[in-house]
């Protein structure tokens, strides 16, 4: 988990953004992750962020495999969870990180490679038929459903735990956004 956390803490989006003169924590949705990089920098410049964030999860899962000796075993799940937490709360970037979606995607290939490949195919197909935004959603959310065909239910439940990390990051950002808007509204309200 510590190895995963340190890998996840590498601020790929910030490094790529800096190379293009942009601090992704200050523009767009202020999320230093692949999606904000895509929206702010464009597809070509954002590609290294997508690949780098996924590589963090993949490398963490492989470290868990190397230490635990079992593909999709408990150490792989712990390492991927560590990478996701490192991405969300990176020690190398003042604990201001992203939502860890791409780190989850990369880790998924070590947790259930066949399910990962099928989910990636579903993402590509929906992207061709609709948009990347929908393709990405289908790919991520279909992964545990596809995984049910290949892995024991316990592993699929563990995958749900990883996805909960992403959900909690979205919820936290949403709640912070509401409290920021409420503070702004109070500050702008006329005083009697």
ZAKOLPA-212904 format. One record per residue (C-alpha): residue number from 0; residue in three letters; x, y, z. Coordinates in Angstrom, 1 decimal, decimal comma, m for minus. Layout:
REM ZAKOLPA-212904
[NUM; "ALA"; [X; Y; Z]]
...
//
This chain:
REM ZAKOLPA-212904
[0; "UNK"; [0,0; 0,0; 0,0]]
[1; "UNK"; [2,9; 2,4; 0,8]]
[2; "UNK"; [4,5; 1,6; m2,6]]
[3; "UNK"; [1,1; 2,3; m4,3]]
[4; "UNK"; [0,7; 5,5; m2,4]]
[5; "UNK"; [4,1; 6,8; m3,4]]
[6; "UNK"; [3,5; 5,9; m7,0]]
[7; "UNK"; [0,0; 7,5; m6,9]]
[8; "UNK"; [1,5; 10,7; m5,4]]
[9; "UNK"; [3,5; 11,4; m8,6]]
[10; "UNK"; [1,6; 14,5; m9,9]]
[11; "UNK"; [1,5; 13,6; m13,6]]
[12; "UNK"; [m1,2; 16,2; m14,5]]
[13; "UNK"; [0,6; 19,0; m12,7]]
[14; "UNK"; [3,9; 18,1; m14,4]]
[15; "UNK"; [2,3; 18,0; m17,8]]
[16; "UNK"; [0,2; 21,1; m17,2]]
[17; "UNK"; [3,3; 23,0; m16,0]]
[18; "UNK"; [5,1; 22,0; m19,2]]
[19; "UNK"; [2,2; 23,8; m21,1]]
[20; "UNK"; [2,2; 26,8; m18,7]]
[21; "UNK"; [m1,0; 25,8; m16,9]]
[22; "UNK"; [m1,6; 24,9; m13,3]]
[23; "UNK"; [m4,5; 22,5; m13,5]]
[24; "UNK"; [m5,4; 23,3; m9,8]]
[25; "UNK"; [m6,2; 26,8; m10,9]]
[26; "UNK"; [m8,2; 26,4; m14,1]]
[27; "UNK"; [m11,3; 24,4; m15,2]]
[28; "UNK"; [m12,7; 22,3; m12,4]]
[29; "UNK"; [m9,4; 22,7; m10,5]]
[30; "UNK"; [m8,9; 19,0; m10,5]]
[31; "UNK"; [m5,3; 17,9; m11,3]]
[32; "UNK"; [m6,3; 14,9; m13,2]]
[33; "UNK"; [m6,7; 13,6; m16,7]]
[34; "UNK"; [m10,2; 14,9; m17,5]]
[35; "UNK"; [m9,3; 18,5; m16,5]]
[36; "UNK"; [m6,1; 18,2; m18,6]]
[37; "UNK"; [m8,2; 17,0; m21,5]]
[38; "UNK"; [m10,5; 20,0; m21,2]]
[39; "UNK"; [m7,8; 22,6; m20,6]]
[40; "UNK"; [m4,9; 21,3; m22,8]]
[41; "UNK"; [m6,6; 19,3; m25,5]]
[42; "UNK"; [m6,4; 15,6; m26,4]]
[43; "UNK"; [m2,8; 15,6; m27,6]]
[44; "UNK"; [m1,3; 17,3; m24,6]]
[45; "UNK"; [m3,6; 15,4; m22,2]]
[46; "UNK"; [m2,6; 11,9; m23,5]]
[47; "UNK"; [0,5; 11,7; m21,3]]
[48; "UNK"; [m1,7; 12,5; m18,3]]
[49; "UNK"; [m4,2; 9,7; m19,1]]
[50; "UNK"; [m1,4; 7,2; m19,7]]
[51; "UNK"; [0,7; 8,4; m16,7]]
[52; "UNK"; [m2,3; 8,3; m14,2]]
[53; "UNK"; [m3,2; 4,8; m15,5]]
[54; "UNK"; [0,4; 3,7; m15,3]]
[55; "UNK"; [0,5; 4,6; m11,6]]
[56; "UNK"; [m2,4; 2,2; m10,9]]
[57; "UNK"; [m0,9; m0,5; m13,2]]
[58; "UNK"; [2,5; m0,2; m11,5]]
[59; "UNK"; [1,0; m0,4; m8,1]]
[60; "UNK"; [m1,0; m3,5; m8,9]]
[61; "UNK"; [2,1; m5,1; m10,4]]
[62; "UNK"; [4,0; m4,3; m7,2]]
[63; "UNK"; [1,2; m6,0; m5,3]]
[64; "UNK"; [1,4; m9,0; m7,6]]
[65; "UNK"; [5,2; m9,2; m7,2]]
[66; "UNK"; [4,9; m9,1; m3,4]]
[67; "UNK"; [1,8; m11,3; m3,1]]
[68; "UNK"; [2,3; m13,6; m6,0]]
[69; "UNK"; [m1,4; m13,7; m6,9]]
[70; "UNK"; [m3,0; m11,9; m9,9]]
[71; "UNK"; [m5,9; m9,8; m8,4]]
[72; "UNK"; [m4,9; m10,9; m4,9]]
[73; "UNK"; [m5,3; m8,9; m1,7]]
[74; "UNK"; [m1,9; m7,2; m2,0]]
[75; "UNK"; [m2,7; m6,0; m5,6]]
[76; "UNK"; [m6,0; m4,5; m4,3]]
[77; "UNK"; [m4,1; m2,8; m1,4]]
[78; "UNK"; [m1,5; m1,4; m3,7]]
[79; "UNK"; [m4,1; m0,1; m6,2]]
[80; "UNK"; [m6,0; 1,5; m3,3]]
[81; "UNK"; [m2,8; 3,1; m2,1]]
[82; "UNK"; [m2,1; 4,4; m5,6]]
[83; "UNK"; [m5,7; 5,9; m5,8]]
[84; "UNK"; [m5,3; 7,5; m2,4]]
[85; "UNK"; [m1,9; 8,8; m3,4]]
[86; "UNK"; [m3,4; 10,3; m6,5]]
[87; "UNK"; [m6,3; 11,8; m4,5]]
[88; "UNK"; [m4,0; 13,1; m1,7]]
[89; "UNK"; [m0,5; 13,3; m3,2]]
[90; "UNK"; [2,3; 13,9; m0,7]]
[91; "UNK"; [4,3; 15,5; m3,6]]
[92; "UNK"; [1,6; 18,0; m4,4]]
[93; "UNK"; [0,4; 19,4; m1,1]]
[94; "UNK"; [m2,2; 16,7; m0,8]]
[95; "UNK"; [m4,3; 18,4; m3,5]]
[96; "UNK"; [m5,0; 15,7; m6,0]]
[97; "UNK"; [m7,5; 14,3; m8,5]]
[98; "UNK"; [m10,3; 11,8; m8,3]]
[99; "UNK"; [m8,2; 8,8; m9,2]]
[100; "UNK"; [m10,4; 7,5; m12,0]]
[101; "UNK"; [m7,5; 6,8; m14,4]]
[102; "UNK"; [m5,4; 5,3; m11,6]]
[103; "UNK"; [m8,3; 2,9; m10,9]]
[104; "UNK"; [m8,5; 2,1; m14,7]]
[105; "UNK"; [m4,8; 1,2; m14,8]]
[106; "UNK"; [m5,0; m0,8; m11,6]]
[107; "UNK"; [m8,0; m2,7; m13,0]]
[108; "UNK"; [m5,7; m4,4; m15,6]]
[109; "UNK"; [m3,8; m6,1; m12,8]]
[110; "UNK"; [m6,9; m6,9; m10,8]]
[111; "UNK"; [m8,9; m8,6; m13,6]]
[112; "UNK"; [m7,1; m8,3; m17,0]]
[113; "UNK"; [m9,8; m9,8; m19,1]]
[114; "UNK"; [m12,5; m7,7; m17,6]]
[115; "UNK"; [m10,2; m4,7; m18,0]]
[116; "UNK"; [m9,7; m5,4; m21,7]]
[117; "UNK"; [m13,5; m5,9; m22,3]]
[118; "UNK"; [m14,3; m2,7; m20,4]]
[119; "UNK"; [m11,7; m0,8; m22,5]]
[120; "UNK"; [m13,3; m2,3; m25,7]]
[121; "UNK"; [m16,7; m1,1; m24,4]]
[122; "UNK"; [m15,2; 2,4; m23,8]]
[123; "UNK"; [m13,8; 2,5; m27,3]]
[124; "UNK"; [m17,0; 1,3; m28,9]]
[125; "UNK"; [m19,2; 3,8; m27,1]]
[126; "UNK"; [m16,7; 6,6; m27,8]]
[127; "UNK"; [m16,9; 5,8; m31,5]]
[128; "UNK"; [m20,7; 5,8; m31,4]]
[129; "UNK"; [m21,3; 8,7; m29,1]]
[130; "UNK"; [m18,5; 10,6; m27,2]]
[131; "UNK"; [m15,5; 10,0; m25,1]]
[132; "UNK"; [m17,4; 11,3; m22,0]]
[133; "UNK"; [m19,9; 8,5; m22,4]]
[134; "UNK"; [m17,3; 5,9; m23,4]]
[135; "UNK"; [m15,3; 6,6; m20,3]]
[136; "UNK"; [m18,3; 6,2; m18,1]]
[137; "UNK"; [m19,4; 3,0; m19,7]]
[138; "UNK"; [m15,8; 1,6; m19,4]]
[139; "UNK"; [m15,4; 2,4; m15,7]]
[140; "UNK"; [m18,9; 1,5; m14,6]]
[141; "UNK"; [m19,1; m1,7; m16,6]]
[142; "UNK"; [m15,8; m3,0; m15,2]]
[143; "UNK"; [m17,2; m4,6; m12,0]]
[144; "UNK"; [m20,2; m6,0; m13,9]]
[145; "UNK"; [m17,9; m7,6; m16,4]]
[146; "UNK"; [m15,6; m8,8; m13,6]]
[147; "UNK"; [m18,5; m10,8; m12,2]]
[148; "UNK"; [m18,1; m13,2; m15,1]]
[149; "UNK"; [m14,4; m13,9; m14,4]]
[150; "UNK"; [m13,7; m13,4; m10,7]]
[151; "UNK"; [m15,2; m14,4; m7,3]]
[152; "UNK"; [m17,8; m12,1; m5,8]]
[153; "UNK"; [m15,3; m11,1; m3,0]]
[154; "UNK"; [m13,0; m9,6; m5,6]]
[155; "UNK"; [m15,8; m7,7; m7,2]]
[156; "UNK"; [m16,8; m6,4; m3,8]]
[157; "UNK"; [m13,2; m5,2; m3,3]]
[158; "UNK"; [m13,5; m3,5; m6,7]]
[159; "UNK"; [m16,6; m1,7; m5,4]]
[160; "UNK"; [m14,5; m0,5; m2,4]]
[161; "UNK"; [m12,0; 1,0; m4,8]]
[162; "UNK"; [m14,8; 2,7; m6,7]]
[163; "UNK"; [m16,0; 4,1; m3,4]]
[164; "UNK"; [m12,8; 6,0; m3,2]]
[165; "UNK"; [m13,7; 7,7; m6,4]]
[166; "UNK"; [m17,2; 8,4; m5,3]]
[167; "UNK"; [m16,1; 9,9; m2,0]]
[168; "UNK"; [m13,7; 12,2; m3,9]]
[169; "UNK"; [m16,6; 13,4; m6,1]]
[170; "UNK"; [m18,8; 13,8; m3,1]]
[171; "UNK"; [m16,1; 15,7; m1,2]]
[172; "UNK"; [m15,5; 18,1; m4,1]]
[173; "UNK"; [m19,3; 18,6; m4,5]]
[174; "UNK"; [m19,7; 19,4; m0,8]]
[175; "UNK"; [m16,7; 21,8; m0,8]]
[176; "UNK"; [m18,1; 23,5; m3,9]]
[177; "UNK"; [m21,4; 24,1; m2,1]]
[178; "UNK"; [m19,8; 25,4; 1,0]]
[179; "UNK"; [m17,5; 27,7; m1,1]]
[180; "UNK"; [m20,6; 29,0; m3,0]]
[181; "UNK"; [m22,4; 29,6; 0,3]]
[182; "UNK"; [m19,5; 31,5; 1,7]]
[183; "UNK"; [m19,2; 33,6; m1,5]]
[184; "UNK"; [m23,0; 34,3; m1,4]]
[185; "UNK"; [m22,8; 35,4; 2,3]]
[186; "UNK"; [m19,7; 37,6; 1,6]]
[187; "UNK"; [m21,6; 39,3; m1,4]]
[188; "UNK"; [m24,9; 39,8; 0,5]]
[189; "UNK"; [m25,6; 43,4; 1,4]]
[190; "UNK"; [m25,2; 44,2; 5,1]]
[191; "UNK"; [m28,0; 46,0; 7,0]]
//
